């Protein structure tokens, strides 16, 4: 059996879809399944059973001898949430419980970290272990992910294979439920469909033009492929960046959305909300050399390829899920 936590959410449900494509059906999906608006992400997938997040540790104790691999992708991911206690419980303590059980039962583990750990990027975006203690995230979410990475590196006993993945700006099908935290592609598509235009955040940094803020946008299908490769290869444990390796502007992203929709560009700018303005990342770009050196063999979608696939094969077809 393969366990996927966070399976009703964006990245994990896309991974379930990819696993099904590859004929993996003996899957255990773990999440808080009380949110009806996310049911579409898993109801048509093939899996063995659903397990509630709150009872998963006990379930694992009872079924550990049948579990071959765990993807721990469930987390509280809202970068605008500032209640530290929520992140302490869900992103740190719960993750520590899963790690310890993987050690106890000799189960290999891949878990979700985040590029939010890099803060303002002043130390760069290299995923070497020796800089993790120096990173200063900009919000409690980033803190929680970095704290768990640090905790992992301090452990004297580990699963025989493990990997932490620092996800950069992931976009693609299955994100429809994320609201404010959905990708700019999703927001662009909906604003263009509803109003014929897209409003981007104005730059409040003199080093960047309006819309010239740069992020490493990575297509969710590439993320799923990396996860599957790690499960199948189990070559090198450690913490890895997972982005495209190429920073692009929000204008690039939005213009490609217009193009994929066959619409004329109509882009304007609004002030970045006050509650996130001083915590805003203006540039992210994953150094992907570590994953490549570990042997990952596949190319990533370019921004143009990923946006076109997402818009034309999912959004315009009214398909929310992969």
Residue pairs with C-beta under 8 A, 6 or more apart in sequence:
1 26
1 27
1 28
1 48
1 63
1 66
1 67
1 68
2 19
2 24
2 26
2 27
2 28
2 67
2 68
2 69
2 70
2 71
2 231
3 27
3 28
3 30
3 60
3 67
3 69
3 70
3 71
4 12
4 15
4 16
4 19
4 27
4 28
4 29
4 30
4 70
4 71
4 73
5 12
5 30
5 31
5 53
5 56
5 70
5 71
5 72
5 73
5 74
5 98
6 12
6 30
6 31
6 72
6 73
6 74
6 75
6 112
7 13
7 16
7 29
7 30
7 31
7 41
7 42
7 50
7 73
7 74
8 29
8 31
8 32
8 33
8 35
8 38
8 39
8 41
8 42
9 31
9 38
9 41
9 73
9 74
9 77
9 174
10 41
10 170
10 174
10 175
10 177
10 178
10 220
11 73
11 112
11 167
11 170
11 174
11 220
11 223
11 224
12 31
12 71
12 73
12 74
13 38
13 41
13 42
13 45
13 174
13 321
13 322
14 172
14 173
14 174
14 220
14 221
14 223
14 224
14 322
15 71
15 73
15 223
15 224
15 227
15 228
16 27
16 29
16 42
16 45
16 47
17 45
17 174
17 224
17 321
17 322
18 221
18 224
18 225
18 227
18 228
18 322
19 27
19 228
20 27
20 45
20 46
22 228
25 46
25 47
25 48
26 48
27 45
27 46
27 47
27 48
28 47
28 48
28 49
28 50
28 51
28 67
29 42
29 45
29 47
29 49
29 50
29 51
30 50
30 51
30 52
30 53
30 56
30 74
31 50
31 52
31 53
31 74
32 52
32 53
32 54
33 39
33 50
33 52
35 177
37 177
38 177
40 320
40 321
41 174
41 177
41 321
42 50
44 321
51 59
53 74
53 94
56 98
57 97
57 98
57 101
60 67
60 98
60 101
60 105
61 101
64 101
64 104
64 105
64 107
65 105
67 105
67 107
68 107
68 108
69 107
69 108
69 109
69 110
69 231
70 98
70 102
70 107
70 108
70 109
70 110
71 109
71 110
71 111
71 227
71 231
72 95
72 98
72 109
72 110
72 111
72 112
73 111
73 112
74 90
74 94
74 112
75 90
75 91
75 95
75 112
75 144
75 145
76 86
76 87
76 90
76 91
76 141
76 144
77 114
77 141
77 181
78 141
78 181
79 116
79 139
79 141
79 142
79 181
79 276
79 279
80 139
80 180
80 181
80 275
80 276
81 87
81 140
81 141
82 139
82 140
83 140
84 140
84 143
84 144
87 140
87 141
87 143
87 144
88 144
91 141
91 144
91 145
91 148
92 144
92 147
92 148
92 151
95 111
95 148
96 148
96 151
98 109
98 111
99 109
99 111
99 152
99 155
99 159
99 162
101 107
102 108
102 109
102 159
102 162
103 155
103 157
103 158
103 159
106 159
106 160
107 159
108 159
108 160
108 161
108 162
108 231
108 234
109 159
109 161
109 162
109 163
110 162
110 163
110 164
110 165
110 227
110 230
110 231
111 148
111 162
111 163
111 164
111 165
112 145
112 164
112 165
112 167
113 145
113 146
113 148
113 149
113 164
113 165
113 166
113 167
113 239
114 141
114 142
114 145
114 166
114 167
115 125
115 166
115 167
115 168
115 169
115 216
115 241
115 243
115 284
115 286
116 137
116 138
116 139
116 141
116 142
116 145
116 281
117 132
117 135
117 137
117 142
117 145
117 146
117 149
117 166
118 124
118 125
118 135
118 137
118 142
118 166
118 281
118 284
119 135
119 136
119 137
119 138
119 142
119 281
120 136
120 138
120 281
121 281
121 282
121 283
121 284
123 131
123 134
123 135
124 131
124 287
125 216
125 241
125 284
125 285
125 286
125 287
126 241
126 287
127 166
127 238
127 239
127 240
127 241
127 286
127 287
127 290
128 290
129 153
129 238
129 239
132 146
132 149
132 150
132 153
132 239
133 150
135 146
137 143
137 145
137 146
138 279
138 280
138 281
139 279
148 164
149 164
149 239
152 158
152 162
152 164
152 239
153 239
158 237
159 237
161 234
161 237
162 237
163 230
163 237
163 238
163 239
163 240
164 238
164 239
164 240
165 223
165 226
165 227
165 239
165 240
165 241
165 242
166 239
166 240
166 241
166 242
166 243
166 286
167 218
167 223
167 242
167 243
168 215
168 216
168 217
168 218
168 241
168 242
168 243
168 244
168 284
168 286
169 183
169 215
169 216
169 217
169 218
169 243
169 284
170 183
170 218
170 219
170 220
170 223
171 183
171 184
171 185
171 186
171 217
171 218
171 219
171 220
171 306
171 307
171 310
172 183
172 185
172 219
172 220
172 221
172 306
172 310
172 314
172 322
173 220
173 310
173 314
173 319
173 320
173 321
173 322
174 220
174 320
174 321
174 322
175 182
175 183
175 186
175 220
176 182
176 186
176 320
178 186
183 217
184 200
184 250
184 253
184 254
185 253
185 257
185 307
185 310
185 311
186 315
187 198
188 198
188 253
188 254
188 257
188 258
189 257
189 261
189 311
189 315
191 197
191 198
191 199
192 198
192 257
192 258
192 261
192 263
192 266
193 261
196 263
196 266
197 266
197 267
197 268
198 254
198 257
198 258
198 266
198 267
198 268
199 267
199 268
199 269
199 270
200 210
200 211
200 250
200 251
200 254
200 267
200 268
200 269
200 270
201 213
201 250
201 269
201 270
201 271
201 272
201 280
202 210
202 269
202 270
202 271
202 272
203 209
203 210
203 211
203 212
203 213
203 282
204 271
204 272
204 277
204 280
205 213
205 282
207 282
208 214
208 282
208 283
210 269
211 249
211 250
211 251
211 254
211 267
211 269
212 249
212 250
212 251
213 249
213 250
213 280
213 282
213 283
214 247
214 248
214 249
214 250
214 282
214 283
214 284
214 285
215 247
215 248
215 250
215 281
215 283
215 284
216 243
216 244
216 245
216 246
216 247
216 248
216 284
216 285
216 286
217 243
217 244
217 248
217 253
217 303
217 306
218 242
218 243
218 244
218 286
218 300
218 306
219 244
219 300
219 301
219 305
219 306
219 309
219 310
220 322
221 301
221 306
221 309
221 322
222 244
222 298
222 300
222 301
222 306
223 242
225 298
226 242
226 291
226 296
229 296
229 297
229 298
233 295
235 294
235 295
236 294
236 295
238 290
238 294
240 290
240 291
240 294
241 286
241 287
241 288
241 290
241 291
242 286
242 291
243 284
243 285
243 286
243 288
244 286
244 288
244 300
244 301
244 302
244 303
245 285
245 286
245 287
245 288
245 300
246 285
246 302
246 303
247 283
247 284
247 285
248 303
251 267
252 303
253 303
253 307
254 265
254 267
255 265
255 267
256 303
256 304
256 307
256 308
257 307
257 311
258 264
258 265
258 266
259 308
260 307
260 308
260 310
260 311
260 312
260 316
261 311
261 316
271 277
272 280
301 309
313 319
314 320
314 321
314 322
